[in-house]
Amino acid sequence: MLVLIGLIGSIVVETLVAHVPAIGKIPVIGTERNLFILTSVLLVWLGDVNILGTFGLGSTQEWVNIVGSGLAVAGFVTVTNAAINYLNK
C-alpha cells in the first residue's frame, strides 16, 4: 500500500507540475517536494489508510495517523528514489 500511494502521488505531482506552471509560484508549496508531501497526506486521508498502524506506531488521534502516514509515504518514496538513482550510476 505504501508503494502504491507513493506511485500515485508521484504521478499526480508530475502531472500538476507539467500542466499547471503557476503551482510553483504558491509560497506555501514552492517546490515539488513540498507538493509531494501535501499530495501524500491528501491521498492517505482520501484512502483512509493508516500506514503507521500497520507498523505498530498508530495513535489515538486521527490527524496524527493521517499526517504521519503521509510523511511516511513521502519519506519512503524519497529514500527509494535515492537508492535507485545510486544503483543506476
C-alpha positions, 0 to 999 in steps of 0.5 A, a space after each residue: 500500500 505504501 508503494 502504491 500511494 507513493 506511485 500515485 502521488 508521484 504521478 499526480 505531482 508530475 502531472 500538476 507540475 507539467 500542466 499547471 506552471 503557476 503551482 510553483 509560484 504558491 509560497 506555501 508549496 514552492 517546490 515539488 517536494 513540498 507538493 509531494 508531501 501535501 499530495 501524500 497526506 491528501 491521498 492517505 486521508 482520501 484512502 483512509 489508510 493508516 500506514 503507521 498502524 500497520 507498523 505498530 506506531 498508530 495513535 489515538 488521534 486521527 490527524 496524527 495517523 493521517 499526517 504521519 502516514 503521509 510523511 511516511 509515504 513521502 519519506 519512503 518514496 524519497 529514500 527509494 528514489 535515492 537508492 535507485 538513482 545510486 544503483 543506476 550510476 
